[in-house]
């Protein structure tokens, strides 16, 4: 991977509110805030160590770097899921209006001992660039300006990171690539990216809500599902315990769904069968009429880390919700490495980066 330093814009900690609410609004109001002096350019061009400490005290550490746009076009930045058309259009519009990337694309790479040692040694010997506490999370940055260390990082990425997986930011990367094609400049030829080793990341599921049963009665829908799943009524919500198992919310009741073995036999031997794909092909398309998962407004996505009440509210009295078991990283990589892609919103990675903590103006 060809990576480089960049000139960042950072929040003015003496002026900005230290709250998630403020940084959530940066997506739409960045230029307004910058004009008010809430953000300020940094000097010189640099690379950054980024560490997030969560509510449980877990620290996840990576690097924020600029990446040559050609790495996206040549496939070295490997997407693992399709985008949602409306989201991609919105991101492209926002990027063009702002003229700034306000959150890095999260990239995952294999563990590299040499890189881990470099980061750990730098943290031990240098002061932090800045620290901000948002809610119960601490976001810490170290600014790397030394030419020799930057050169070492570039060499490691050139020789030991031939490719990286896009963990979060599929829509942002696609919109940035589109902007570069329409406006190729020295600014748009590099993307704002954050690299984390896969052992620094956790993967969770995105749950699905469909707002109606496509004309089926509840009994008709359950009868069709019984051909595909073993179904058990649960007293309350339970997370799925394993692959090929889902939890369903329907008419105020919770159900456990386990894929029938005879149904699995119909899939090609050796195929990496993911629950998100199985749900799309066996339930959403044939039963609920969701023929285009990228554009159908009847299909909603809710990340599994949110309160389950949000899913219940979205289902209402006429819809249905499905909670999925998180995708195994090995399965995800196997699909991507064989030139495949996952359906939209197949994964939810942690750590979650915030808008506006490091900005790259284009």
N, C-alpha and C positions, 0 to 999 in steps of 0.2 A: 504494500500500500504506500502511496506517495502522500506523505503528510508534511505539514509546514506550520510555522508560527503565523499569527495574525494579530492585528491591532483591535483589541476588544473595547467595547463600551460597557461600563459597569455601573451599578446603582450607586448613587450618592447616599451613603449610609447615614449621613447627618440629616438628610431631608426626607428620605422615603419612609413610609410606614412599614414597620417590620411585621407584615401580616400577609397571609395567603390571599386575602381578599384583594389587596393592592396588586400583587403580582399576577393574579388572575385577569386583571383588567389591562395589563400591558399589551396583550395580544391586539387589542383594538385602539389603545390610546398611547402607544409608544412615543410618537412624535410630539404629542401634546406634553407628555411628561418630560421628554428631552428638552423641549423649549423652556420648561419651567426649571431646568437645572437639576432634575431628579436623577438624570443619568449623565455620566461624564466619560469622555474618551480616556483611555489609558495609554501610557508610553512605557517602553517601546513595543514593537511586535513581540509576542511571547507565546509560549505554550503554557498550559495550566493543568495542575493536578487538582482534581475535584473529588472531595470526599463527603458522603452523606451519612450522617449518624441518625438512625431512626429512633422511634419511641422506646424500643427495646434495647438500645445501646449498640445495635449492630452497625458496624462501619463498612461501607462499600466505597471502594476507591478506584478511580480511573483517570483518564487524561482527556482534556478538551483541546482539540487540535483542528486546524483547517485541513481538509482533504481535497486533493485535486479532483475536479468534476469528472475527469476522464475515468476515474476509478468506478464511478457510477455507470457510465456509459459502456465500459468494457466488461461489466459484470462482476468486478471484484467486490463491490458492495452488493451483497446478495440479499434481495428481498425474500421474505418467507411467506408473505400473504398478499392477496389482492387488495386494492384500495376500493373505497366507496366513492362513487363518482361525485356526489354532492360535496363530500368532505374535501376531495382533491381540488375541486373548483374553488371552494371557499379558501383553502390554504393558498392557492395561487393568487387569488385576488388580494388577500391580506399581505402576502409577501411583496407583491407589486406596489401596493398602496404604502406600506411602511418603508420599503426600501431597506429592510433590515431583517435578519434572521434572529429571533429572540429566544430560541431554544435549540440546543444541538440535536442532531439526529443520533440516536443511541445505537452504537455498533458493538457487537459481541465478537470476541476473538478467543482462540484457544489460549490457555495459560502459558505464559512465557516467564520463566524464572528470572532471566536477566532483566526483564522490564520491571517485574515486581521488586527486585532488589534495588534498582535505580530509583523507583518511586519511594520506597521505604527509606532509603538513605537520604533522599532530598527532604522528605518530611521531617526527618530527625534533625537535620542540620540547618534548616531555614525557617524563617518566620512565615506565618500565614499572610497571604495577600489580603484576604478579608474573610470574615465569618459572619453569617447571619442566621438567626434562629427564627424559623417559621413554624408556628404551632409547636409541636413536640419534636421537630426535626432540626438538626443543625447542618448547615451547608458551609463547607470550608473549602477555600481555594489557596493554592500556592502558585505564584507566578514564576515561571522558568524563563529567565532572560539570558542566561549564560550560553554563549554560542557553542561551546564544546558539548554541553549536555543536550542542547537541541539537536546537534549533529548526531549524537549517539542515539537519540530517540528516532530520528529519521532513518538511521541505518538499521535499527532493530525492526522497524516497520517494513522497510524495503526488503529485508532478508528473511524475516521470520513471520510476517503477517501477509501472506499472499492474497488473502481475502478476509472479509469480515461479514457477519450477518447483521442485517438491519433488525434490531430488536424492537425499537419504537421510532416512529418517524417516517413511515412509508409515504404518507401523504405529503409531508414536508419535503422529502427528498424528490418525489416526483414533481412537485410544484417548482422546486429550485432548478431541477433539470430543464423544465419547460421555460423558465425565465432565462436561463443561460442560452438556450437555443434561439430565443427571440431577441435577447440583448447580450451577446457575447462580449464581455469586458474582463479586465484584469481583476475585477471584484467578483463577478459571477462565475469565474473559473475555479473557485474554491468553495467548499461547503463547510458549514459549521457542524462539527461532529464531536461526539464523546465516545471514547473507546473504553469498554470495561471487559475484563476477562470473564469468561462464562462462569467461573467459580465465585464471582462477585454478584451474580444476578440470581433472582428468583423468578420463576414463571408461574403465573396464575391463569385462570380461565376467564373468558368473557361469556356471560350468560345471555340467553336469547329470550326475547318476548315477541310473540306474534299477536297482534291486536284482535284477531277474530279467528274462528274455526273454519273459515272458507265455506260457510253454508252447512257444515256438518253439525248434528246435535252432539252433545257430550257423549251420549251412549254410542253413537256411530263412530266418533273419533276414538274412543277407548277400544271399541271392537276392532278397529283397524290396527291400533297400536299393539293389541294382544297378539297379532300375527308376527310382530317384529320383536317384541320385548316380553320378558316375564315381568308382571306388574304386581306391586305390593303397595298397599296404602300405609303411609306413615302417619303417626300422630302429629308430628311437627316437622319443621325443616331439618334435613340432614344433608351435609355435603356428600357428594358421590365419593365412594371409597376407592375406586379403581377405574382403570380404562375399561371401556365398553359398558359403563354404568352411568346413568343420569338421574337427576331428580327433577320431577315435574310438578308445577303448581297449576291446578285447574279447578275452577269453581270453588275456591276457598279450601281445597284439600291438597295435601302433599302426597306424591307417589314416588316410589322407587322403581326405576326402569333398568332392567338388565338385558342386554342384547342376547337373543336366543342363539345357541350354538349352530343350529341348522341354518340360520340366516347368514351367519358369518361364513359358512362353508361356500356360499355362492360367490364370494369375493376371491379374486385371483390369488393363488398361493405366492407368498413372498411380497405381496403388496403391503405397503405401510398404510394400514387402515386407521384413520384418525376419527375420533368421535364427532368432530365438527363436520367432517365430510360425510360420515354415515348419517348424521341427523339431517343434513341438507338433502341427500339423495333418497333417503327412505321415508322421511317425514315431511320436511318443509316443501319440497317440490311436489311429490305425488298427492299428499293429503291436504296440505294447507295452501297450495297454489302459489308458492313463492318461487317463481321461475327464474328470477334474476335477483340474486342475493345482494348485488351491488347497488341496486336502484329501488327496490321495493320498499315503500314507506311503511308497510305493515310490519316490517321486521325491525326491532329495536335491539340494541346491545347495551348491556349493563355489566361493568366489571365486577368480578366476584368478590372484591375487597370492600365493596359498598354494603351498607346495611340491607339485609334481605327484604326489608319493608319497601325499598324502592322498587324491587322487582314485583312484589305483590301489588303495589299501587299501579304499576304500569300494565299489569295483566288485567286488572279490573274485573268486571263480571262476564266479559265476553271473550277474553283472550286466553293464552296459555304461555307459561314460562318454562324454560328448560335450563337447568344448572348442570354444567359439565365438569368433568375431572380435568385438571390441567394437563396440557400436552407435554409429553416427555421430550426433553431437549434432544436426545439422541434420535427420536423419531422425526422431530422437526428438521434437524440437520440432514438426515437421510433423504427426506423429501426434497429439500432445497438443493442438495448436492447432485441429485438425479434430474435437475432442471424442472422440478415441480414447484408449485406454490400452494399455500394454504388458502382457505376461504378468508374473507375479511374478518377482522376481530377474532382471530383464533387464539391469540395470546395476549397476556397482560404482564409486562415485565416490571420488576422492581430492581433498582431504585427508580422512583419517578422524579424526573428533573423538573424544575420550576421555570416558568417564563421569566425572562428579564434578568437573570443572575449573571449571565455573560451574553452580550449582544454583538453581532457582527453586521455592521452597516455595509450595504452594497450600493 
